[in-house]
């Protein structure tokens, strides 16, 4: 089998359905499998998805294990030569997936490849970054990015000078959609489950580079990312969100690990 597609569902059955249907409606070849991991949604997601896609393997968790641990449950059962990690809010067609598979086949020094991500309004997502320093994250989440010196540092971190229409090496890619050879993915230890959410993709790409393989941004393939763009510097709103504190906890773990 050529490909295993892993989709982690958490109370997002409508998005997951659209994600799978977009792929199905564009796929001619059938040498693939789709594995849905339901991460303790606590609703009728498993029933709805099973009824809609009776031939797809669904792994139900009794609780939310987090992004890394949830995806890992699907990866360890994958039978494909390559693994595509796909968030439920991503719509990607088979031809784009096939191009990534072909690129990996012809570039054995590449450990991870990701497509161009495009917001529904047509704007290209800055899904590629340099590895962050702690101060980069502080600048990004505060008003410091408005000052010239800090804005230049932020532009460098976000790689705003990069031509996003060219295939090239990057430090890391946002984990909404990416592909890896299955044997290599398992060899480097899958996702680090110490992160509940955030920084799993940064950590994974760092381990790919550490083993001597490359991380490639590949705009010849593209996907729609139905993800709301986050605003910067609105602390009065950010501080009320649980995800803010999860992000802080993951950042501490990341910088402690890679200090």
SULCORUR-V360874 format. One record per backbone hydrogen bond with DSSP energy under -0.5 kcal/mol. NH is the residue of the N-H (numbers start at 1). CO is the residue of the C=O. E is the energy in kcal/mol with one decimal. If there is no record, write none. Layout:
# SULCORUR-V360874
[[NH CO E] [NH CO E]]
This chain:
# SULCORUR-V360874
[[2 31 -0.9] [3 31 -1.0] [4 82 -2.5] [5 33 -2.8] [6 4 -0.6] [6 84 -2.7] [7 5 -0.5] [7 35 -2.5] [8 86 -0.6] [9 7 -0.7] [9 37 -2.8] [16 12 -2.8] [17 13 -2.2] [18 14 -2.1] [19 15 -2.7] [20 16 -2.3] [21 17 -2.5] [22 18 -2.4] [23 19 -1.5] [24 20 -3.0] [25 21 -2.7] [26 23 -1.4] [27 23 -0.8] [27 24 -0.9] [32 30 -2.0] [33 3 -1.8] [35 5 -3.3] [36 34 -0.5] [36 57 -2.7] [37 7 -2.6] [37 35 -0.5] [38 36 -0.6] [38 59 -2.4] [39 9 -3.1] [39 37 -0.7] [40 38 -1.6] [40 61 -0.6] [48 44 -2.7] [49 45 -2.9] [50 46 -2.4] [51 47 -2.3] [52 48 -2.1] [53 49 -2.7] [56 53 -1.7] [57 34 -1.2] [59 36 -3.2] [60 58 -0.6] [61 38 -2.5] [65 63 -0.8] [67 196 -2.5] [68 195 -0.6] [70 66 -1.9] [71 67 -2.3] [72 68 -2.4] [73 69 -1.3] [74 70 -0.8] [74 71 -0.8] [75 71 -2.3] [76 72 -2.3] [77 74 -0.8] [78 75 -1.6] [81 1 -1.6] [82 2 -1.4] [83 180 -3.0] [84 4 -2.8] [85 83 -0.6] [85 178 -2.6] [86 6 -2.6] [86 84 -0.6] [87 176 -2.9] [88 8 -0.6] [90 87 -1.6] [91 224 -2.7] [92 90 -0.5] [96 93 -0.9] [97 93 -1.5] [98 94 -3.0] [99 95 -1.9] [100 96 -1.5] [101 97 -2.1] [102 98 -2.3] [103 99 -2.1] [104 100 -2.4] [105 101 -2.1] [106 102 -1.7] [107 103 -0.9] [107 104 -0.6] [110 107 -2.0] [111 214 -2.3] [112 214 -1.6] [113 179 -2.3] [114 216 -2.2] [116 218 -0.6] [116 221 -2.8] [118 223 -2.7] [119 123 -3.1] [122 119 -2.5] [125 117 -2.9] [127 125 -2.1] [129 172 -2.1] [130 157 -2.3] [136 133 -0.6] [137 133 -1.3] [138 134 -1.6] [139 135 -2.5] [140 136 -2.2] [141 137 -1.5] [142 139 -1.1] [145 139 -0.8] [145 142 -0.8] [146 143 -1.9] [147 144 -1.7] [151 147 -2.9] [152 148 -2.0] [153 149 -1.5] [154 150 -2.5] [155 151 -2.8] [156 152 -1.7] [157 153 -2.3] [158 154 -2.5] [159 156 -0.9] [160 155 -2.5] [162 159 -1.7] [164 162 -1.0] [166 163 -1.7] [168 217 -1.7] [170 215 -1.9] [171 129 -0.6] [172 129 -1.7] [174 127 -2.7] [177 174 -0.8] [178 85 -1.6] [179 113 -3.1] [180 83 -2.1] [182 81 -2.4] [185 181 -2.6] [186 182 -2.5] [187 183 -1.9] [188 184 -2.0] [189 186 -0.9] [190 185 -2.1] [193 191 -0.8] [195 192 -1.4] [196 194 -0.6] [203 199 -2.5] [204 200 -2.4] [205 201 -2.5] [206 202 -1.9] [207 203 -1.9] [208 204 -2.0] [209 205 -2.3] [210 206 -2.1] [211 207 -1.4] [212 209 -1.8] [213 208 -1.9] [214 109 -2.0] [216 112 -2.6] [217 168 -2.8] [218 114 -3.0] [218 216 -0.5] [221 218 -1.6] [223 116 -2.3] [224 91 -2.5] [225 118 -3.0] [225 223 -0.5] [226 89 -3.2] [226 224 -0.7] [227 225 -2.5] [235 233 -1.7] [237 234 -1.3] [238 234 -2.5] [239 235 -2.5] [240 237 -1.0] [241 238 -1.9] [244 241 -0.8] [245 241 -0.8] [245 242 -0.5] [246 242 -1.7] [247 243 -2.4] [248 244 -1.9] [249 245 -2.2] [250 246 -2.4] [251 247 -2.3] [252 248 -2.3] [253 249 -1.9] [254 250 -2.5] [255 251 -2.8] [256 252 -2.0] [257 253 -2.1] [258 254 -2.2] [259 256 -0.8]]
